[in-house]
Amino acid sequence: MSASNITSTHPAVFLLVGMPGLEHLHIWISIPFCFAYTLALLGNCTLLFVIHSDAALHEPMYFFLAMLATIDLVLSSTTLPKMLAIFWFRDREINFHACLVQLFFLHSFSIMESAVLLAMAFDRYVAICKPLHYTTVLTRPLITRIGTAAVARAVTLMTPLLLSLKRFHYCRGPVIAHCYCEHMAVVRLACGDTSFNNIYGMALAMFIVVLDLLFVILSYIFILRAVLQLASREARYKAFGTCVSHIGALLAFYTPAFLSSIMHRVAHRPAPHVHILFAIFYLLFPPMANPIIYGVKTKQIRERVIGLFLKKDV
């Protein structure tokens, strides 16, 4: 076997284009992204602070919410600072290994978020279908194991892609037509057989979405059946009302993720910046929306946040 088949040649740095064809609008494009990132930082940091400081919120539901907020902070902070540097300062260079680290964090934490949303569906199932066993089923050791399993699954599934990217010979130049190091955008610069990355990447996305959503849907089938068996209309409304925030978080995460994945791999006619806008929307919308959804719809958190700001005004 020749050395060229077992070694990789990669550029020292990649060049991130930003928005191909819209470079003259980078400053204007950066304004809503900066605003959304600021909201994501403030919202998720506030959630974490409120949950950590209030012992009354040290319950399974809020532990999962803290995991979700942490993941959203990492997801948005992995890409947005560099993206804003491209838009504001034309700082397009990113080290090859830094690019792979960004890619790994981006995709692995997306997988973790899907796992945490599934865990939150399980939390709602136990709370509504087996309320008397809630505290005995969802113990802190179990929550810790769920969090560990979410991290282990993400790392295990993403490692093969990361290793394959390190082995490629990048002969198509160092220019990535994207705002950040997205997997398929990097693969397009590689020479040789990239079928593993194409097939495994698509299969991974579909596996996560289909498998996790299947269990989420099953949870809600049992939840709906339990809610409909409640005697009074008020009790049914109250029980299902506890799920509204979680349903909103599911829609905020899976809808843009699904559209971004399909647009990036299937649709070829739209301009490149359309693909990129979908991808950025997928990254920014859930971290920005989740604190708003839970802050507005969850009474305990809403009261704690209002109390926090009222204390500052006194």
C-alpha positions as CSV (number, residue, x, y, z in Angstrom):
1,M,0.0,0.0,0.0
2,S,1.4,3.4,-1.0
3,A,2.1,6.1,1.5
4,S,-0.4,8.3,-0.2
5,N,-3.2,5.9,0.7
6,I,-2.4,5.9,4.4
7,T,-1.4,9.5,5.1
8,S,-3.4,12.7,5.0
9,T,-2.4,16.1,3.7
10,H,-4.4,19.0,5.1
11,P,-3.9,22.8,5.0
12,A,-2.6,24.5,8.2
13,V,-5.7,26.7,8.1
14,F,-9.1,26.8,6.5
15,L,-10.7,30.0,5.2
16,L,-14.4,30.5,6.1
17,V,-16.2,32.5,3.5
18,G,-19.2,33.5,5.6
19,M,-22.2,34.1,3.3
20,P,-21.1,33.3,-0.2
21,G,-22.4,36.0,-2.5
22,L,-23.5,38.2,0.4
23,E,-20.1,39.4,1.6
24,H,-21.1,43.0,1.1
25,L,-24.0,42.5,3.6
26,H,-22.1,40.8,6.3
27,I,-22.4,43.8,8.7
28,W,-26.2,43.9,8.3
29,I,-26.5,40.1,8.5
30,S,-24.6,40.1,11.8
31,I,-27.1,42.3,13.6
32,P,-29.9,39.7,14.0
33,F,-27.3,37.0,14.7
34,C,-25.7,39.1,17.4
35,F,-29.0,39.9,18.9
36,A,-30.1,36.2,18.9
37,Y,-26.8,35.2,20.5
38,T,-27.1,37.8,23.2
39,L,-30.6,36.5,24.0
40,A,-29.3,32.9,24.1
41,L,-26.5,33.8,26.5
42,L,-28.7,35.9,28.8
43,G,-31.6,33.5,28.8
44,N,-29.7,30.3,29.4
45,C,-27.3,31.8,32.0
46,T,-30.4,33.2,33.8
47,L,-32.0,29.7,33.8
48,L,-28.9,28.1,35.1
49,F,-28.5,30.7,37.8
50,V,-32.1,30.5,38.9
51,I,-32.1,26.7,39.0
52,H,-28.8,26.5,40.9
53,S,-29.7,29.2,43.5
54,D,-33.2,28.0,44.3
55,A,-33.4,24.7,46.2
56,A,-37.1,24.4,45.4
57,L,-36.1,23.9,41.8
58,H,-33.7,21.0,42.5
59,E,-36.1,18.5,40.9
60,P,-35.7,16.2,37.9
61,M,-37.5,18.4,35.5
62,Y,-35.3,21.4,36.3
63,F,-32.1,19.3,36.3
64,F,-32.9,18.3,32.7
65,L,-33.6,21.9,31.9
66,A,-30.2,22.9,33.3
67,M,-28.6,20.2,31.0
68,L,-30.5,21.7,28.1
69,A,-29.4,25.2,28.9
70,T,-25.8,24.1,29.2
71,I,-25.9,22.3,25.9
72,D,-27.5,25.4,24.2
73,L,-24.8,27.7,25.6
74,V,-22.0,25.4,24.2
75,L,-23.8,25.0,20.8
76,S,-24.2,28.7,20.3
77,S,-20.8,29.7,21.7
78,T,-19.0,27.1,19.5
79,T,-19.9,28.9,16.3
80,L,-21.2,32.4,16.9
81,P,-18.1,34.2,18.2
82,K,-16.1,33.1,15.2
83,M,-19.0,33.8,12.8
84,L,-19.2,37.4,14.2
85,A,-15.5,37.8,13.8
86,I,-15.9,36.9,10.1
87,F,-18.7,39.4,9.6
88,W,-17.1,42.2,11.6
89,F,-13.4,41.9,11.2
90,R,-13.1,39.6,8.1
91,D,-11.2,37.1,10.3
92,R,-11.7,34.2,8.0
93,E,-8.9,31.9,9.1
94,I,-9.4,28.9,11.4
95,N,-6.8,26.4,12.3
96,F,-7.3,22.9,10.8
97,H,-7.5,21.2,14.2
98,A,-9.6,24.0,15.6
99,C,-12.0,23.5,12.7
100,L,-12.3,19.8,13.6
101,V,-12.9,20.6,17.3
102,Q,-15.6,23.1,16.3
103,L,-17.2,20.5,14.0
104,F,-17.0,17.8,16.7
105,F,-18.6,20.1,19.4
106,L,-21.3,21.3,17.1
107,H,-22.6,18.0,16.0
108,S,-22.0,16.0,19.2
109,F,-23.8,18.6,21.4
110,S,-26.7,18.6,18.9
111,I,-26.9,14.8,19.5
112,M,-26.8,15.5,23.3
113,E,-29.6,18.0,23.0
114,S,-31.8,15.4,21.2
115,A,-31.0,12.9,24.0
116,V,-31.9,15.4,26.7
117,L,-35.2,16.3,25.0
118,L,-36.0,12.6,25.0
119,A,-35.1,12.4,28.7
120,M,-37.5,15.3,29.3
121,A,-40.3,13.4,27.6
122,F,-39.6,10.5,29.9
123,D,-39.8,12.9,32.8
124,R,-43.2,14.1,31.7
125,Y,-44.4,10.5,31.2
126,V,-43.5,9.5,34.7
127,A,-44.9,12.7,36.2
128,I,-48.3,12.3,34.5
129,C,-48.7,8.5,34.1
130,K,-47.0,7.4,37.4
131,P,-47.1,10.5,39.7
132,L,-46.9,8.5,42.9
133,H,-43.6,6.9,41.8
134,Y,-42.0,10.1,40.4
135,T,-39.5,10.7,43.1
136,T,-38.6,7.1,43.4
137,V,-38.1,6.5,39.7
138,L,-36.3,9.8,38.7
139,T,-33.6,9.8,41.4
140,R,-30.4,11.8,41.2
141,P,-28.3,8.8,40.4
142,L,-30.6,7.9,37.5
143,I,-30.5,11.5,36.2
144,T,-26.7,11.4,36.4
145,R,-26.6,8.1,34.4
146,I,-29.0,9.6,31.8
147,G,-26.7,12.6,31.4
148,T,-23.6,10.4,31.1
149,A,-25.3,8.2,28.6
150,A,-26.2,11.2,26.5
151,V,-22.6,12.4,26.4
152,A,-21.2,8.9,25.7
153,R,-23.7,8.3,22.8
154,A,-22.7,11.6,21.2
155,V,-19.0,11.1,21.5
156,T,-19.2,7.5,20.3
157,L,-21.3,8.4,17.2
158,M,-19.2,11.4,16.2
159,T,-15.7,9.9,16.7
160,P,-15.7,7.9,13.4
161,L,-16.5,11.0,11.4
162,L,-13.8,13.0,13.2
163,L,-11.2,10.3,12.5
164,S,-12.2,10.0,8.9
165,L,-11.8,13.8,8.4
166,K,-8.3,13.7,9.7
167,R,-7.2,11.0,7.2
168,F,-8.4,12.8,4.1
169,H,-6.2,14.6,1.5
170,Y,-7.7,18.1,1.0
171,C,-6.8,18.9,-2.6
172,R,-9.7,21.1,-3.4
173,G,-8.3,24.1,-1.5
174,P,-8.7,25.5,2.0
175,V,-11.8,27.6,1.3
176,I,-15.0,26.5,3.2
177,A,-18.1,28.0,1.7
178,H,-19.8,28.4,5.1
179,C,-19.8,30.4,8.3
180,Y,-18.4,27.6,10.4
181,C,-16.9,24.1,10.0
182,E,-20.0,22.1,9.2
183,H,-19.3,18.4,8.4
184,M,-20.5,18.3,4.8
185,A,-18.9,21.6,3.9
186,V,-15.5,20.2,5.0
187,V,-16.0,16.9,3.3
188,R,-16.6,18.7,-0.1
189,L,-12.9,19.9,0.1
190,A,-11.6,16.3,0.4
191,C,-10.3,14.1,-2.4
192,G,-10.8,10.4,-2.6
193,D,-13.7,8.3,-1.5
194,T,-16.0,10.3,0.8
195,S,-18.9,7.9,0.5
196,F,-18.5,6.8,4.2
197,N,-18.9,10.4,5.4
198,N,-21.9,11.0,3.1
199,I,-23.7,7.8,4.0
200,Y,-22.8,7.7,7.7
201,G,-23.6,11.5,8.2
202,M,-27.0,11.1,6.6
203,A,-27.7,7.9,8.4
204,L,-26.6,9.4,11.7
205,A,-28.9,12.4,11.3
206,M,-31.9,10.2,10.4
207,F,-31.1,7.7,13.2
208,I,-31.0,10.4,15.9
209,V,-34.2,12.1,14.6
210,V,-36.2,8.9,13.9
211,L,-35.1,7.0,17.0
212,D,-35.4,9.8,19.5
213,L,-38.6,11.2,18.0
214,L,-40.1,7.7,18.0
215,F,-39.6,7.3,21.8
216,V,-40.8,10.9,22.3
217,I,-44.0,10.2,20.4
218,L,-44.6,6.9,22.3
219,S,-44.2,8.9,25.6
220,Y,-46.8,11.4,24.5
221,I,-49.2,8.6,23.4
222,F,-49.1,7.2,26.9
223,I,-49.3,10.8,28.3
224,L,-52.4,11.6,26.2
225,R,-54.1,8.4,27.2
226,A,-53.5,9.2,30.9
227,V,-54.7,12.8,30.5
228,L,-57.9,11.8,28.8
229,Q,-58.7,9.4,31.7
230,L,-58.7,12.2,34.2
231,A,-62.1,13.0,35.6
232,S,-62.3,16.8,35.3
233,R,-61.6,19.1,32.3
234,E,-59.6,21.4,34.6
235,A,-57.3,18.5,35.7
236,R,-56.8,17.4,32.1
237,Y,-55.9,20.9,31.1
238,K,-53.5,21.3,34.0
239,A,-51.8,18.0,33.4
240,F,-51.2,18.5,29.7
241,G,-50.3,22.2,30.3
242,T,-47.1,20.9,32.0
243,C,-46.0,19.4,28.6
244,V,-46.5,22.6,26.6
245,S,-43.0,23.9,27.2
246,H,-41.4,20.6,26.3
247,I,-43.4,20.4,23.1
248,G,-42.3,23.9,22.2
249,A,-38.7,22.9,22.8
250,L,-39.1,19.8,20.6
251,L,-40.5,21.9,17.8
252,A,-37.8,24.5,18.2
253,F,-35.0,21.9,17.9
254,Y,-36.3,19.2,15.5
255,T,-38.0,21.4,12.9
256,P,-34.9,23.5,11.9
257,A,-32.6,20.5,12.3
258,F,-34.7,18.4,9.9
259,L,-35.0,21.3,7.4
260,S,-31.3,22.1,7.5
261,S,-30.3,18.5,7.0
262,I,-32.6,18.0,4.1
263,M,-31.7,21.3,2.4
264,H,-28.0,20.7,2.8
265,R,-27.9,17.2,1.3
266,V,-30.9,17.0,-1.1
267,A,-31.7,20.4,-2.5
268,H,-29.1,21.8,-4.9
269,R,-30.9,24.6,-6.7
270,P,-31.1,27.2,-3.9
271,A,-28.2,29.6,-3.6
272,P,-25.5,28.6,-1.2
273,H,-26.5,31.3,1.4
274,V,-29.9,29.7,1.6
275,H,-28.4,26.5,2.9
276,I,-26.2,28.5,5.3
277,L,-29.1,30.5,6.7
278,F,-31.0,27.3,7.4
279,A,-28.0,25.9,9.2
280,I,-27.5,29.0,11.3
281,F,-31.2,29.1,12.1
282,Y,-30.8,25.5,13.4
283,L,-28.0,26.6,15.6
284,L,-29.4,29.8,17.0
285,F,-33.1,29.3,17.3
286,P,-33.3,26.6,19.9
287,P,-30.8,28.3,22.3
288,M,-32.6,31.5,21.9
289,A,-36.2,30.1,22.1
290,N,-35.8,27.5,24.9
291,P,-35.3,30.0,27.8
292,I,-38.2,32.1,26.5
293,I,-40.5,29.0,26.2
294,Y,-39.7,27.7,29.6
295,G,-39.6,31.2,31.2
296,V,-43.0,32.1,29.9
297,K,-44.8,28.7,30.3
298,T,-43.3,27.4,33.5
299,K,-44.8,29.2,36.5
300,Q,-42.0,28.3,39.0
301,I,-39.3,29.7,36.7
302,R,-41.3,32.7,35.7
303,E,-41.9,33.7,39.3
304,R,-38.2,33.2,40.2
305,V,-37.0,35.3,37.3
306,I,-39.4,38.1,38.1
307,G,-38.4,37.9,41.7
308,L,-34.7,38.1,40.7
309,F,-35.2,41.3,38.7
310,L,-37.5,42.9,41.4
311,K,-34.8,42.3,44.0
312,K,-32.3,44.2,41.8
313,D,-34.7,47.1,41.5
314,V,-35.2,47.4,45.3
